[in-house]
Amino acid sequence: MGNPVVRFEIGAADDQPLVRFYGELFGWDLQAASEGYTVVDTRGGRGITGGIGRSDTGEPWATFYVEVDDLQATLERVEALGGRTVVPVVELPGMAFAMFDDPDGLLVGLMRSGASADAVTRPSEGDGAAVDWFEVLGADAGRSQAFYAELFGWEVPGGAYGQVVAGIGGGIGAGGDDSWATVYASVGDVEATLARAGSLGGTRVYGPNQVDDHTETGAFRDPAGNLVGVYHHGPH
């Protein structure tokens, strides 16, 4: 399986509007952990938990974190494979993290293995929208797939959209004029969620799109401009 995706994170220069937006949209449990950072329990019963934070640079971001044993060695590997370090290793009580841009400039996080239970937990049971899919769309599917397979040991089957199992499910492909590295939340109704996001200050990017007989997807930009996906997986 390779290194697992263990956490997601969303941020902007002003984090509080995002706290209100996502709490209202997805029914997430949001608890302030410190000034400028809110811990997210999706209350989805599966998938990963995350956080909403204040950007030091003023730039918004939405991404996922991959668990690795050695943060510095992984950053050096990123550089050798054509990416670049964005946030060098940061040590905090109970955890350490870093962030990088892949060859397409897409931001992805790293978290050291063995982080405290406060940093990596299973979402509690409830009626919140579970975050259990991640996605990377670069300029070239093959290049992105090769980069992440080499960096994290993920088995990526190739093709236009290679699906990955890395703690949660995910996909790596090409986005044409669009590119992103982000997460998707599981919702009961894609159209209703996209409409609700719009009423709360977000902007629809695409969807609903029918992927197959039982899966529908869509995506929006939140009020800060971050792209986040939604999907509905019905019965076979």
Secondary structure, DSSP 8 states (H G I E B T S, - for coil): --S-EEEEEEEESS-HHHHHHHHHHH--EEEEEETTEEEEE--SSSSBEEEEEE-SSS--EEEEEEEES-HHHHHHHHHHTT-EEEEEEEEETTEEEEEEE-TT--EEEEEETT--TTTS----SSSS--EEEEEEEES-HHHHHHHHHHHH------SSEEEEESSSEEEEEE-TT--EEEEEEE-S-HHHHHHHHHHTT-EEEEEEEE-SSSEEEEEEE-TTS-EEEEEEE---
